[in-house]
Amino acid sequence: MTWRVSFRNADVVAELEDLPEPDRFRASRKIGSLEEDPFPPGFKKLKARHPLYRIRSGDYRIVYAVVPEDRLVVITRVGHRKDIYRGV
């Protein structure tokens, strides 16, 4: 059974589109893989934020929330590892 993946808002889509081409492609594939398994190998739960998780995509991170009752994954941030946790 698959999960639905959505973006929190248009800013998150813009963050993804602002990535360099090869990194954007890799991050898009990682986001797509969340439809099959929202907890893939290498995912981490963010310690400071209860419902948020992250996966790595090269030097970039994808931060997301999981809503199990709706089988929904909500992408909340996409960005470089040095900036991604500011304001999360």
Backbone as CSV, one residue per row, in Angstrom:
resi,resn,N_x,N_y,N_z,CA_x,CA_y,CA_z,C_x,C_y,C_z
1,MET,0.847,-1.176,0.000,0.000,0.000,0.000,0.894,1.240,0.000
2,THR,0.587,2.179,-0.843,1.448,3.348,-0.985,0.989,4.508,-0.114
3,TRP,1.901,5.411,0.081,1.654,6.629,0.843,1.536,7.792,-0.136
4,ARG,0.807,8.822,0.251,0.748,10.046,-0.544,1.841,10.979,-0.054
5,VAL,2.482,11.669,-0.970,3.511,12.647,-0.626,3.020,14.006,-1.086
6,SER,3.087,14.986,-0.184,2.709,16.351,-0.565,3.733,17.317,0.022
7,PHE,3.711,18.524,-0.498,4.597,19.575,-0.008,3.794,20.493,0.896
8,ARG,4.412,20.954,1.982,3.721,21.803,2.948,3.184,23.064,2.297
9,ASN,3.988,23.689,1.432,3.545,24.900,0.731,4.435,25.138,-0.483
10,ALA,4.165,26.212,-1.197,4.912,26.517,-2.421,6.375,26.841,-2.134
11,ASP,6.692,27.326,-0.936,8.082,27.623,-0.591,8.944,26.360,-0.627
12,VAL,8.377,25.245,-0.219,9.128,23.987,-0.218,9.401,23.541,-1.656
13,VAL,8.427,23.706,-2.526,8.621,23.389,-3.939,9.720,24.285,-4.517
14,ALA,9.721,25.557,-4.142,10.746,26.490,-4.616,12.129,26.082,-4.105
15,GLU,12.210,25.610,-2.850,13.492,25.137,-2.318,14.021,23.977,-3.151
16,LEU,13.141,23.063,-3.524,13.542,21.926,-4.348,13.982,22.390,-5.728
17,GLU,13.240,23.295,-6.333,13.577,23.782,-7.670,14.860,24.600,-7.693
18,ASP,15.249,25.181,-6.564,16.472,25.980,-6.489,17.740,25.132,-6.382
19,LEU,17.610,23.835,-6.164,18.792,22.980,-6.069,19.449,22.855,-7.436
20,PRO,20.767,22.658,-7.468,21.443,22.393,-8.744,20.855,21.143,-9.405
21,GLU,20.885,21.086,-10.719,20.207,20.030,-11.501,20.450,18.606,-10.994
22,PRO,21.700,18.130,-10.853,21.873,16.728,-10.421,21.333,16.486,-9.011
23,ASP,21.481,17.481,-8.129,20.988,17.338,-6.761,19.468,17.369,-6.714
24,ARG,18.865,18.175,-7.570,17.398,18.242,-7.637,16.837,16.892,-8.103
25,PHE,17.471,16.297,-9.097,17.038,15.000,-9.601,17.145,13.934,-8.503
26,ARG,18.274,13.916,-7.808,18.495,12.940,-6.733,17.488,13.141,-5.603
27,ALA,17.254,14.395,-5.211,16.299,14.680,-4.136,14.884,14.297,-4.556
28,SER,14.531,14.538,-5.810,13.197,14.170,-6.300,12.997,12.662,-6.249
29,ARG,14.030,11.911,-6.574,13.931,10.447,-6.489,13.762,10.003,-5.045
30,LYS,14.483,10.641,-4.132,14.347,10.299,-2.706,12.933,10.600,-2.211
31,ILE,12.408,11.754,-2.616,11.047,12.117,-2.223,10.055,11.108,-2.791
32,GLY,10.242,10.713,-4.035,9.375,9.714,-4.646,9.422,8.379,-3.928
33,SER,10.588,8.021,-3.406,10.718,6.742,-2.703,9.933,6.732,-1.394
34,LEU,9.616,7.909,-0.854,8.835,7.970,0.384,7.411,7.468,0.176
35,GLU,6.946,7.398,-1.085,5.616,6.848,-1.355,5.545,5.373,-0.983
36,GLU,6.650,4.663,-1.111,6.679,3.237,-0.781,6.999,2.997,0.690
37,ASP,7.900,3.789,1.246,8.333,3.587,2.634,8.724,4.936,3.231
38,PRO,7.919,5.475,4.160,8.268,6.771,4.744,9.432,6.689,5.742
39,PHE,9.881,5.479,6.035,10.999,5.296,6.953,12.071,4.440,6.272
40,PRO,12.704,4.981,5.212,13.699,4.202,4.463,14.986,4.039,5.268
41,PRO,15.858,3.128,4.845,17.147,3.005,5.531,17.867,4.358,5.538
42,GLY,18.407,4.715,6.692,19.134,5.975,6.809,18.295,7.155,7.264
43,PHE,16.973,6.980,7.445,16.165,8.101,7.925,16.525,8.376,9.383
44,LYS,16.325,9.593,9.810,16.580,9.965,11.206,15.409,10.773,11.730
45,LYS,15.060,10.538,12.970,14.062,11.357,13.634,14.796,12.557,14.210
46,LEU,14.262,13.754,13.977,14.899,14.951,14.512,14.640,15.016,16.007
47,LYS,15.694,15.192,16.769,15.585,15.144,18.225,14.788,16.297,18.798
48,ALA,14.966,17.476,18.261,14.307,18.656,18.818,12.831,18.733,18.444
49,ARG,12.464,18.089,17.367,11.088,18.191,16.872,10.465,16.803,16.832
50,HIS,9.418,16.592,17.600,8.815,15.277,17.735,8.355,14.649,16.423
51,PRO,7.535,15.314,15.627,6.985,14.593,14.468,7.810,14.682,13.189
52,LEU,9.019,15.242,13.233,9.777,15.449,11.994,10.889,14.419,11.821
53,TYR,11.129,14.065,10.557,12.174,13.128,10.177,12.997,13.747,9.066
54,ARG,14.175,13.154,8.782,14.973,13.649,7.668,15.634,12.483,6.962
55,ILE,15.842,12.686,5.663,16.643,11.762,4.883,17.714,12.565,4.164
56,ARG,18.826,11.917,3.881,19.942,12.568,3.202,19.827,12.368,1.703
57,SER,20.287,13.368,0.990,20.399,13.287,-0.458,21.668,14.055,-0.831
58,GLY,22.798,13.380,-0.760,24.078,14.059,-0.982,24.322,15.068,0.120
59,ASP,24.623,16.313,-0.247,24.833,17.374,0.738,23.527,18.035,1.158
60,TYR,22.418,17.526,0.686,21.113,18.127,0.960,20.300,17.226,1.871
61,ARG,19.358,17.830,2.556,18.494,17.099,3.468,17.040,17.374,3.111
62,ILE,16.212,16.375,3.311,14.775,16.484,3.093,14.127,16.239,4.444
63,VAL,13.434,17.243,4.962,12.770,17.148,6.258,11.284,16.950,5.994
64,TYR,10.695,15.991,6.714,9.297,15.666,6.454,8.592,15.188,7.711
65,ALA,7.265,15.227,7.662,6.415,14.726,8.732,5.595,13.576,8.170
66,VAL,5.220,12.642,9.039,4.418,11.501,8.632,3.095,11.552,9.385
67,VAL,1.999,11.400,8.638,0.660,11.351,9.227,0.130,9.944,8.957
68,PRO,0.362,8.997,9.891,0.039,7.597,9.615,-1.449,7.327,9.374
69,GLU,-2.318,8.014,10.084,-3.750,7.749,9.920,-4.263,8.116,8.525
70,ASP,-3.587,9.039,7.840,-3.957,9.421,6.470,-3.012,8.832,5.429
71,ARG,-1.993,8.063,5.888,-0.958,7.529,4.992,-0.388,8.654,4.136
72,LEU,0.037,9.723,4.820,0.499,10.941,4.175,1.896,11.300,4.667
73,VAL,2.759,11.700,3.728,4.092,12.226,4.039,4.090,13.672,3.566
74,VAL,4.404,14.608,4.477,4.399,16.034,4.147,5.839,16.540,4.179
75,ILE,6.335,16.967,3.023,7.689,17.509,2.924,7.643,18.935,3.467
76,THR,8.452,19.224,4.504,8.416,20.542,5.127,9.604,21.426,4.765
77,ARG,10.761,20.822,4.441,11.946,21.604,4.057,12.817,20.772,3.137
78,VAL,13.505,21.433,2.228,14.525,20.815,1.378,15.650,21.835,1.297
79,GLY,16.862,21.426,1.667,17.951,22.387,1.609,19.297,21.784,1.930
80,HIS,20.325,22.621,1.838,21.692,22.208,2.116,21.834,21.874,3.593
81,ARG,22.694,20.931,3.882,22.849,20.451,5.260,23.294,21.534,6.233
82,LYS,23.995,22.560,5.741,24.466,23.604,6.664,23.343,24.555,7.085
83,ASP,22.265,24.661,6.298,21.187,25.608,6.600,19.866,24.963,6.989
84,ILE,19.704,23.701,6.732,18.373,23.093,6.770,17.704,23.147,8.142
85,TYR,18.465,23.099,9.200,17.854,23.018,10.532,17.538,24.373,11.133
86,ARG,17.921,25.452,10.466,17.570,26.790,10.959,16.097,27.036,10.731
87,GLY,15.386,27.312,11.768,13.973,27.636,11.646,13.054,26.433,11.512
88,VAL,13.598,25.228,11.710,12.733,24.042,11.624,12.032,23.868,12.943
